[in-house]
Amino acid sequence: MTFAPAERLDGLPPRVRELAIACERALERGALADAEARLEQALSAAPGHPELLRLCGLSELFNGRTENAIALLQKSMAARPDDALVVGNLGTAFAQRGDFDAAERAFRRATELDPMFVDAWLNLGRALDLRHDAAGAHDAFAAVLELAPSHQPARILRAEALKTLGRVAEAEAALRAVLRENPSSVAASVALANLKPARAEDAEALARLSREPALSSVERIDVGFALGQALEASGRFGEAFAALQTANAAKRATFGWDAARVSALVDAILEASPATDSASQDRGAGIVFLVGMPRSGSTLAEQILAAHPSVTAGGETGWLTGVLQAESVRRDAAFPTWVGDAGPDDWTRLGEEYLARVERVRASSTHFTDKTLTNWQTLGAIRRMLPGARIVHCRRDPLETAWSCYKHNFASEQFWSYDIAELAAFFGDCERAMRAWHARFPGWVRAHEHEALLADPERATRALLDACGLEFDSACLRFQNADREVRTASAAQVRAPLRADAGVARRYGALLDGLRSALADRGAARL
C-alpha cells in the first residue's frame, strides 16, 4: 500500500506536521539546505517518526550521502514495512549506490505493495535495463503505460528497450508517435536519430530544435550530434560537417583529456609486457576477446558469433579491466607498474577471477565473447592470465572508423573522440599496440576485416569462426536473426542483412583532409 499524505503524518504535533510538509516541498524544488534546517527542528520533536526518517533519508540521498540514506530509509521501512513509497525510495538509494540487484528487489516489492505506483514501475524498468534485462525493462515500462498512457519518459524508454531487443520498426514508430505530440522532445529526437532511419524532414525538425533558446547545454550537444547525422543521411555533407564540428567542440569543452599521457601509458604497458607465456596454455579456452577501435564493425562481428549455437555473447563486460584494477588496489600500485612483480601464481589467480565471472553467465555454451574493445591495451596481461583465449582484432577502413567515432556522441567515456588530433592520437596508439602484440604473439591475434566481410560474407564468416575455434554453422550467415540484446550504437544495423557499402566518409571529400592527415601522421594505417 501507499499511505495518503495525511496518513504519513499521523502522530505528529501540528507544528511538526507543518515542518514535514515544508521539508518535502523544499526537497522537491532542490532547496536542500532549507529542507535540512526544517528536518532538524522536526526530528528534535519526533526523532523516530517513520515519515521524518523517510524525509531525512531522501535529504541524505540528494546530498550524495548514500549509505546514510539507506540506513535511514531502512529504519523507516522497519516501522512501515508495507509502505510502497518508502520501499521505492530505498530502491532508489540502492541504485545510487550501484547495487542494482537490491534496487530491483526493492522496486519489485514496491509494485507488489502498490500495483498502481507508477514511479516504482518506471524505476524498476530502469534498474532492469541497467542489469541488461531489456525484456524485463520493456515489460515494466509497458506497465507504466497501462497506468499512464501518455507518460512520455516511459514511452521513450520502452522504445529504447525495443531497439535493444531488435524490434527496430516498433521502436521507430513509438518515437515518431512521441514526436508528433511533442516535437520539442530532445530525448525522443536523439533516440530516433540513433536508430538511423533519418528522413529529410527529420533534419529540418532537428535544425528547428537546435535553435530553441531553452535547451540546456547538454541538450544542445545531444541535438547537435543528432542533427549532424540526420544531415549526413540526407546527403547534406557540408552542413553535416559544420554541425558535427560545433557539437564536438561543445562536448570537448566539458572535460579534460591528455592525449600525450595516454600515449605514455600505452608505451609503459608495452614495455612492461614482455613476450612470455603462462605454463598452462589452455586456461581461458573458449574465451574470445574482440578488441580494436569503436565503430570498426565489432558489434557485427559479435552478432555473427552470437548466432552460433555454441556461443554466449557477453558484450562490453569491462571485467578484465575490473580484475586488473582490483589487483592494483590490492598492491597499492597502478597498472602496469606491478606487472614485473607478478609471478605465475598471480596470473593464474587473476585469470581464474575473470573466469569465475564468465561462468556465472556462460551456462552450457563452450564459447564466450567479451567485446570490451579497449582490452587491446592489456593483451600482455590477458596472455598471462588466459593464454588459451582467442583474440580477434576488429578492423575497418581507418578514415571510415575515425569519422564514425567523431560523429557519434558516446554514452560512455570515450573522451578521445571529440577532437580530430586527439582522436587520431588514440587511434595511432591502438594501431601501435596491436602491431606490437601481433609481433610478440604470432598467430594469437587474428584480424577481422569489415570490408572483407562485406565483399564475401561466407568466406569472412568462416575465417572468423575458425579464428575463434568454432566449426562453421550456417546460422552465422543469418546473424540478424540472433536472439540477443544489443546495447551499442550499432543495435539497429546488426539487425539488418549485410549490404555492400563503399562508406560515407569519402563523400565528404576535402572536408576530411584534416582527419586524413592526422591519421597518417599517427600511423593509423593497415597492419
Summary of the structure (lengths in Angstrom):
residues: 527
radius of gyration: 25.8
end to end distance: 63.4
largest distance: 78.8
contacts: 1740
relative contact order: 0.08
helix: 65%
strand: 5%
